[in-house]
Structure formats: structure tokens, C-alpha cells
């Protein structure tokens, strides 16, 4: 084999070896971005759950109980990048908690769920909600 063929084979081998590494790095970046968007959505849901006017507070608490707090969670189902913005389909799960009238014995009650479509934009090291597209045809 001549020197030129050896060089081509070596370059090809290096390229083949680099592709899986590049894909792993790209996958880790996408995973980190998705987790960051999930955290941003969670902040939106938890902020809403903490409001005095939150949906769950309009319901009757279980008999002999009073409302305490609610804990929200978020699961991103899809992300579509639009330039530096992210269109995010995310599912919300919020669990209200009730206590006895003295504020003891906090117990989870029936959780509720919803699907949302948010548009996030970069903000510092994370994301901020630019627009809630849930009610739109977007």
C-alpha cells in the first residue's frame, strides 16, 4: 500500500472514531438543554401553584382538612428550536396538599394534570417564558 492510501485510511479511521464521540456530545447537550427547559417550565407551574388564586384552592378540601400547599412537576414531551427560542410541549402535574386545621399531618390530595405549549427564550444561564401558546393554534 502506498503512502497516500495509508494516509487516506488513517484519516477515514479517525473520522469514523470521531463520529460516535460527536454524537454523544451532541446528545448530552440536547439532554442538558431539555432538562434546563423542563426546570424553566417547572418554575412557571410552581409559581402558578403557589398563587392565592391557584386553581386547586378553588376546590373544596377533603373533609376536616384545610389547603396547605401544592407541588408541581413538569415533563417535556417535545422541543422545537426556533432560532435561539424554544417552543416546548410540556405536561404539568400538580399535587395539592391538605392538613388538619392545626396545620399538621400534611397529606397529598388528588393531583391534576395539563398539557401546555410554551415559547421560552434564553435568559442568563437558563430560560424564561416568552409566551404561553397553549390557547393558540401554534
C-alpha positions in Angstrom: 0.0 0.0 0.0 1.4 3.3 -0.9 1.8 6.2 1.5 -1.2 8.1 0.1 -3.6 5.2 0.6 -2.3 4.8 4.2 -2.9 8.4 4.9 -6.4 8.3 3.5 -7.2 5.1 5.5 -5.8 6.8 8.7 -7.9 9.9 8.1 -11.0 7.7 7.5 -10.4 5.7 10.6 -10.0 8.9 12.6 -13.3 10.3 11.2 -15.1 7.0 11.9 -13.8 7.1 15.5 -14.8 10.8 16.0 -18.4 10.4 14.8 -19.7 8.4 17.8 -18.0 10.9 20.2 -19.5 13.8 18.4 -23.0 12.2 18.6 -22.5 11.5 22.3 -21.5 15.1 23.0 -24.5 16.4 20.9 -26.8 14.1 22.8 -25.5 15.3 26.1 -26.0 19.0 25.0 -29.6 18.2 23.9 -30.3 16.4 27.2 -28.9 19.3 29.2 -31.0 21.8 27.2 -34.1 19.7 27.6 -33.5 19.5 31.4 -33.0 23.3 31.5 -36.3 23.8 29.7 -38.0 21.4 32.0 -36.7 23.4 35.0 -38.0 26.6 33.4 -41.4 25.1 32.9 -41.4 23.7 36.5 -40.7 27.2 37.8 -43.8 28.5 35.8 -46.0 25.7 37.2 -44.8 26.1 40.8 -45.2 29.8 40.7 -48.8 29.4 39.5 -49.5 26.7 42.1 -48.2 29.0 44.8 -50.7 31.8 44.0 -53.5 32.6 46.3 -55.8 32.4 43.2 -54.4 29.0 42.1 -57.0 26.6 40.6 -56.7 24.0 43.3 -57.6 26.5 46.0 -61.0 27.0 44.4 -61.9 23.3 45.1 -63.2 22.0 48.4 -60.5 20.5 50.5 -61.1 16.9 51.9 -63.5 16.8 54.8 -61.9 18.0 58.1 -58.9 19.4 56.2 -57.6 22.8 55.0 -55.5 23.5 52.0 -51.7 23.7 52.7 -49.6 23.9 49.5 -49.2 22.3 46.1 -46.2 20.7 44.5 -45.8 20.9 40.7 -43.8 18.8 38.3 -43.1 19.2 34.6 -42.3 16.7 31.8 -41.1 18.0 28.5 -42.5 15.9 25.6 -41.1 17.8 22.6 -38.8 20.8 21.9 -38.7 22.7 18.6 -35.9 25.2 18.3 -36.8 28.4 16.5 -33.6 30.3 16.3 -32.5 31.0 19.8 -36.0 30.4 21.2 -37.5 27.1 22.1 -41.1 26.0 21.5 -41.8 23.4 24.2 -44.6 21.0 24.7 -44.8 20.2 28.4 -47.0 18.3 30.7 -47.8 19.7 34.1 -48.6 17.6 37.2 -49.7 19.4 40.3 -50.5 17.8 43.6 -52.3 19.9 46.2 -51.7 19.0 49.9 -54.1 19.4 52.8 -53.6 19.5 56.5 -55.7 19.2 59.6 -56.9 22.6 60.8 -53.9 22.9 63.2 -51.5 22.7 60.2 -50.3 19.2 61.0 -50.5 15.9 59.1 -50.0 17.3 55.5 -51.3 14.7 53.0 -51.4 14.8 49.2 -54.8 15.0 47.6 -55.9 14.2 44.0 -53.3 15.6 41.6 -54.3 17.3 38.3 -52.6 17.4 35.0 -52.5 19.6 32.0 -50.6 20.0 28.7 -49.1 23.3 27.7 -47.3 24.8 24.8 -44.7 27.4 25.8 -42.2 29.6 24.0 -39.1 30.1 26.0 -36.2 32.5 25.3 -32.7 32.4 26.7 -32.1 34.3 30.0 -28.7 34.2 31.6 -27.8 30.5 32.2 -31.4 29.3 31.7 -34.7 30.1 30.0 -37.6 32.5 30.7 -41.2 32.2 29.5 -41.6 34.5 26.5 -45.2 33.4 25.7 -47.8 30.9 26.7 -49.0 29.4 23.4 -51.4 26.9 25.0 -54.6 28.5 23.8 -53.2 29.5 20.4 -53.3 27.4 17.2 -49.5 27.4 17.2 
